[in-house]
Amino acid sequence: MNTQKGASLYFTIVIMSILLAAVFSIGSLLLVQLQSIKQIGDSVVAYYAADSGAEVALYEGKTGIPAEPWPSGTLAGASYKTYFFATTSPDCVDGQHYCILSIGDYQGVERRVKITR
């Protein structure tokens, strides 16, 4: 009986170590998932900024390709830049008159909208 005095203490430490490792594993997975969810929200804002830039470009480009500087701006912390390409440009495939590329950026997340017209 004297040889089993520390067995319960040893068993408790092993169980606590396993539980602590499990908690840290779940915590790190949860942190990665939360960052991913935040980037999805940022992606939506960046997409709508790009869409807004494309709409501005369509409005300004009613008469053809406008002269530079091309439309750019910010809205609610997001920014957009818009580029026009003539149909002879290799960046514009299948465009009848011109192509519009609008790039929206929000907190490092970038989304693009391309319109051929």
N, C-alpha and C positions, 0 to 999 in steps of 0.2 A: 504493500500500500504506500510506502514511502516514495516509490518511484513515480507515482502519478500525481504528485502535488502540483506541478506546473502545467499539466496537460490541458486543463480547461482554459487557462490563460493563453496558452499557445493556440488553441483552437479558436478562441475569440479573436485573436490578432489576425489569424488567417482569414476568417470570415469577414472581418472589417476591411481588410486589404482588398478582398475580392469585391465587396460592395463599393468601396471607394473607387476602384478601377472602373467599375460599371457606371458609376455616376459621372466620372470624368469623360468616359467614352460617349455617353448620351449627351452630356453638355457640349462636347465639341461638335457632334453631329447637329445638334440643335442650333448652334452658332452658325454653322455653314448654311443651314437651311434658312435662317433669318436673313443672312446676307444675300442669299439668292432671291428671296422674296422682295427685299428692298430694291435689288437691281431690276426686277420685273416691273416694279412701279416706276422706276426711273426710265425704263425702256418705253413705257407707255407715254410718258411726258415727252421724251425725245422724239417719238414717232409723231405725236401731234404737233410738235414744233416744226418738224420737217414737212408735215402736211400743210401747216399754215404758210410756210415758205413757198410751197408749190402753188398754193392758191394766190398768194401775192404775185408770184411770177406769171401765172396765167392771166391775172388781171393786167399786169404791166406789159405782157407780151401779146396783147390782142392784135397789134398791128405788125407783128413780126419779132425778130430778135432785137431786144433793146440794147442800147449802148451800155458799156460798163460805166459805173459800178453796178453790178447786179444786186438784186435785193438781198439784204441781210438784216437781221434784227434780233431782238430779245423779247421774250414774253414769259412772265412768272418765273424768272430764273433760268429758263431754257433759251438757247439761241439757235438760229438757223442761218444757213448760207445757201444761196441759190446760184446755179450755173446754167447758162444756156449753151447749147451746142447746135451748130448748123447741121443739116442732113449730110453734108460731106465729111463731117467729123467721124473718126472711128468710134467715138464714144456714143454716137447716136445711130442706132440701127433701127430700121423700119419706121423712122419718123418721116412724115410727109413734108412738114415745114421746118420743124426744129424739135429739139429734145430739152427737157428741163430736168435737172438733177438738184434736189433739195436735200440738204444734210441737217438734221436736227441733233443737238447735243444738250444733254442734261446731266450734270455731275459725272462727266467722263463716259457716259453711255451715249453711243452714237447710232442713229437710225437714218436710213436713206429712203427717199421716195423719188422714183424716176417716171417721168411722163413723156410720152412721144405724142407729137401733135402734127 
